[in-house]
Amino acid sequence: MSVGEKQLDAWWLEYKENSDPTIREQLIMTYLHLVKYVAGRMAIGLPSTIDYDDLVSYGIFGLFDAIEKYDHARGVKFESYALVRIRGAILDGLRAVDWVPRSVRQQARQLAEAMAQLEGRLGRPATDSEIQVALDISPKEYEELLRNVAATTLLSLDEPWSDGGADGEKLRLVDMLADDQDGPGVRVEKGAVLEALTKAIRLLPERERLVITLYYYEGLTLKEIGKVIGVSESRVSQLHTKALSRLRGKLARLEIGLAG
């Protein structure tokens, strides 16, 4: 649905003033493509047992939430704001059906902790062989571990960091990578986490940092990233898994530090 900027501005002004359900429906139809876009990107990294239509259904709730909470007067693009809300709603839906086995979640935590401990001791990102030694597994077992953990990394940057203050708004790590609208209390907390996350991304191995940049900042799919850097999609998935595991371990340590 193609709508001009003037018409959109008029709709937003009227809806925020009168909460007209007819205007709300127009806004939903205008921005429904954002839900399909996010669901399509996320479906690539999920098991085949997860249905695309279910992702869209979860994402629509995020679109509803974004329309209700969006402040048109702030000058922030709705698309930027809504993408975060839609992604968060899809992840909430996935969590509700508990699609990741507990054993795999445990493996993901162990990998992240091992990476964080090694980096703390070595003062640099650990190599694959060093991680294998620390976990006492073979290269083949390490490859299998990365495949198993790959699905959980979808949640790694989206785990709730806190309740976000008096309004109960969840603060997710992925919000650090987006232009969001927050209250003063959330911005203070977000500043500390953003600083740590930015530093952690900067210290990633070069290819892992590039994958994170292209996926989260540039919006490329894993397949598109593979074409850019000249490797297979499965290799990009491995790099993505390792990068998010490193970030997860570092941010878990920061959370402990902030809580202590």
C-alpha positions as CSV (number, residue, x, y, z in Angstrom):
1,M,0.0,0.0,0.0
2,S,1.6,3.2,-1.2
3,V,0.7,6.4,0.7
4,G,2.2,9.8,0.5
5,E,4.0,11.5,3.3
6,K,1.4,14.3,3.6
7,Q,-1.4,11.7,4.0
8,L,0.6,9.7,6.6
9,D,1.3,12.9,8.6
10,A,-2.4,13.7,8.5
11,W,-3.3,10.2,9.7
12,W,-0.8,10.3,12.5
13,L,-2.0,13.6,13.7
14,E,-5.6,12.6,13.6
15,Y,-5.1,9.2,15.2
16,K,-3.0,10.6,18.1
17,E,-5.7,13.2,18.7
18,N,-8.8,11.1,18.3
19,S,-7.8,7.4,18.4
20,D,-10.0,6.9,15.4
21,P,-10.2,3.1,14.7
22,T,-10.6,3.7,11.0
23,I,-7.4,5.7,10.9
24,R,-5.7,2.9,13.0
25,E,-6.8,0.4,10.4
26,Q,-5.3,2.5,7.6
27,L,-2.0,2.8,9.5
28,I,-1.9,-1.0,10.1
29,M,-2.4,-1.7,6.4
30,T,0.2,0.8,5.4
31,Y,2.9,-0.7,7.6
32,L,2.0,-4.4,7.4
33,H,4.9,-4.9,5.0
34,L,7.3,-4.3,7.9
35,V,5.9,-7.3,9.7
36,K,6.4,-9.5,6.6
37,Y,9.9,-8.1,6.2
38,V,11.0,-8.9,9.8
39,A,9.3,-12.3,9.8
40,G,11.0,-13.2,6.5
41,R,14.4,-12.3,7.8
42,M,14.0,-14.1,11.1
43,A,12.6,-17.3,9.5
44,I,15.9,-17.9,7.7
45,G,17.7,-18.7,11.0
46,L,14.9,-20.8,12.5
47,P,14.2,-24.5,12.3
48,S,11.7,-25.7,9.6
49,T,9.2,-26.6,12.4
50,I,8.6,-22.8,13.0
51,D,5.9,-21.6,10.6
52,Y,6.3,-18.3,8.8
53,D,2.6,-17.4,9.3
54,D,3.1,-17.8,13.0
55,L,5.9,-15.3,13.0
56,V,3.7,-12.9,11.1
57,S,1.0,-13.3,13.6
58,Y,3.4,-12.6,16.5
59,G,4.8,-9.6,14.6
60,I,1.4,-8.0,14.1
61,F,1.0,-7.6,17.8
62,G,4.3,-5.7,17.7
63,L,3.0,-3.4,15.0
64,F,-0.2,-2.7,17.0
65,D,2.0,-1.8,20.0
66,A,4.3,0.4,17.9
67,I,1.3,2.3,16.5
68,E,-0.1,2.9,20.0
69,K,3.2,4.1,21.6
70,Y,4.7,6.0,18.7
71,D,5.2,9.7,19.3
72,H,4.9,11.3,15.8
73,A,6.0,14.7,17.2
74,R,9.5,13.5,18.1
75,G,10.5,13.3,14.5
76,V,11.8,9.7,14.7
77,K,10.9,7.6,11.7
78,F,8.1,5.1,12.5
79,E,9.7,2.4,10.5
80,S,12.8,2.5,12.7
81,Y,10.7,2.4,15.8
82,A,8.3,-0.3,14.6
83,L,11.0,-2.7,13.4
84,V,12.3,-3.1,17.0
85,R,8.8,-3.6,18.4
86,I,7.9,-6.1,15.7
87,R,11.0,-8.2,16.2
88,G,10.5,-8.1,20.0
89,A,6.9,-9.3,19.6
90,I,8.0,-12.2,17.4
91,L,10.7,-13.2,19.9
92,D,8.2,-13.1,22.7
93,G,5.9,-15.4,20.7
94,L,8.8,-17.8,20.2
95,R,9.7,-17.8,23.8
96,A,6.1,-18.5,24.7
97,V,6.1,-21.8,22.7
98,D,9.5,-22.7,24.2
99,W,10.9,-23.8,20.9
100,V,14.6,-24.2,22.0
101,P,15.3,-27.3,24.1
102,R,16.7,-26.7,27.6
103,S,19.8,-28.7,26.8
104,V,20.6,-26.4,23.9
105,R,20.1,-23.3,26.0
106,Q,22.5,-24.8,28.5
107,Q,25.1,-25.4,25.7
108,A,24.7,-21.7,24.6
109,R,25.3,-20.5,28.1
110,Q,28.4,-22.7,28.5
111,L,29.8,-21.5,25.2
112,A,29.3,-17.8,26.1
113,E,30.8,-18.3,29.5
114,A,33.9,-20.1,28.1
115,M,34.5,-17.4,25.6
116,A,34.1,-14.6,28.2
117,Q,36.5,-16.4,30.7
118,L,39.1,-17.0,28.0
119,E,39.0,-13.4,26.8
120,G,39.3,-12.2,30.3
121,R,42.4,-14.3,30.8
122,L,44.0,-13.8,27.4
123,G,43.0,-10.1,26.8
124,R,41.8,-10.9,23.3
125,P,39.1,-13.0,21.6
126,A,39.8,-16.7,21.9
127,T,40.4,-18.8,18.8
128,D,38.4,-21.8,17.9
129,S,41.1,-24.2,19.0
130,E,41.4,-22.4,22.4
131,I,37.6,-22.7,22.9
132,Q,37.6,-26.3,22.0
133,V,40.4,-27.0,24.6
134,A,38.5,-25.1,27.2
135,L,35.3,-27.0,26.6
136,D,37.2,-30.3,26.1
137,I,35.6,-31.1,22.8
138,S,36.9,-32.1,19.4
139,P,36.7,-29.9,16.3
140,K,33.8,-32.0,15.0
141,E,32.0,-31.6,18.3
142,Y,32.6,-27.9,18.2
143,E,31.1,-27.6,14.7
144,E,28.0,-29.5,16.0
145,L,27.9,-27.2,19.1
146,L,27.8,-24.1,16.8
147,R,25.0,-25.6,14.7
148,N,23.0,-26.4,17.8
149,V,23.5,-23.0,19.4
150,A,22.8,-21.1,16.2
151,A,19.1,-20.9,16.8
152,T,19.5,-19.6,20.3
153,T,21.6,-16.7,19.2
154,L,18.5,-15.2,17.6
155,L,17.5,-14.4,21.2
156,S,20.9,-13.4,22.5
157,L,20.6,-9.7,21.7
158,D,16.9,-9.7,22.4
159,E,16.9,-10.9,26.0
160,P,15.2,-8.5,28.4
161,W,17.9,-6.5,30.2
162,S,15.5,-5.0,32.8
163,D,11.9,-3.9,33.3
164,G,12.9,-0.4,32.1
165,G,11.6,1.6,35.1
166,A,8.2,2.7,36.3
167,D,6.3,2.1,33.0
168,G,7.4,-1.6,33.0
169,E,8.8,-1.3,29.5
170,K,11.3,-4.1,28.8
171,L,14.7,-3.0,27.7
172,R,16.2,-5.4,25.2
173,L,19.8,-5.5,24.1
174,V,18.8,-5.2,20.5
175,D,17.2,-1.8,21.3
176,M,20.8,-0.6,21.7
177,L,21.2,-1.0,17.9
178,A,18.0,1.0,17.0
179,D,16.6,4.5,17.2
180,D,14.1,4.0,20.0
181,Q,12.0,6.4,22.2
182,D,12.8,6.0,25.9
183,G,12.1,7.8,29.1
184,P,15.1,9.4,31.1
185,G,15.5,6.4,33.4
186,V,15.8,3.9,30.6
187,R,18.2,6.2,28.7
188,V,20.6,6.2,31.7
189,E,20.6,2.5,31.9
190,K,20.8,2.1,28.2
191,G,23.8,4.3,28.1
192,A,25.9,2.0,30.3
193,V,24.9,-1.1,28.3
194,L,25.3,0.7,24.9
195,E,28.9,1.7,25.9
196,A,29.8,-1.9,26.8
197,L,28.1,-3.3,23.7
198,T,29.8,-0.9,21.4
199,K,33.2,-1.7,22.9
200,A,32.5,-5.4,22.7
201,I,31.5,-5.3,19.1
202,R,34.7,-3.2,18.3
203,L,36.8,-5.9,19.9
204,L,35.3,-8.8,17.9
205,P,37.4,-10.6,15.3
206,E,37.2,-8.8,12.0
207,R,34.9,-11.1,10.2
208,E,32.6,-11.6,13.1
209,R,32.4,-7.8,13.5
210,L,31.6,-7.4,9.8
211,V,28.7,-10.0,10.0
212,I,27.2,-8.2,13.0
213,T,27.5,-4.8,11.2
214,L,25.9,-6.1,8.0
215,Y,23.1,-8.1,9.7
216,Y,22.0,-5.7,12.4
217,Y,23.0,-2.3,11.0
218,E,22.7,-2.8,7.2
219,G,19.7,-5.3,7.3
220,L,21.3,-7.9,5.1
221,T,20.3,-11.6,5.3
222,L,22.9,-14.3,6.1
223,K,22.8,-15.3,2.4
224,E,23.5,-11.8,1.3
225,I,26.3,-11.4,3.8
226,G,27.9,-14.6,2.4
227,K,28.0,-13.1,-1.1
228,V,29.6,-9.9,0.3
229,I,32.4,-11.6,2.1
230,G,32.7,-14.6,-0.2
231,V,31.8,-17.5,2.1
232,S,28.8,-19.9,2.3
233,E,25.7,-19.1,4.2
234,S,26.5,-21.8,6.7
235,R,29.8,-20.2,7.4
236,V,28.1,-16.8,8.0
237,S,25.8,-18.5,10.4
238,Q,28.8,-19.9,12.3
239,L,30.4,-16.4,12.4
240,H,27.1,-14.9,13.6
241,T,26.8,-17.6,16.3
242,K,30.3,-17.0,17.6
243,A,30.0,-13.2,17.5
244,L,26.7,-13.2,19.5
245,S,28.1,-15.8,22.0
246,R,31.1,-13.6,22.7
247,L,28.8,-10.6,23.2
248,R,26.4,-12.6,25.3
249,G,29.3,-13.6,27.6
250,K,30.6,-10.1,27.9
251,L,27.2,-8.5,28.6
252,A,26.3,-11.2,31.2
253,R,29.4,-10.2,33.1
254,L,28.4,-6.5,32.8
255,E,24.9,-7.4,34.2
256,I,26.5,-9.1,37.2
257,G,28.7,-6.0,37.7
258,L,25.8,-3.6,37.6
259,A,23.7,-5.7,39.9
260,G,26.6,-6.0,42.5
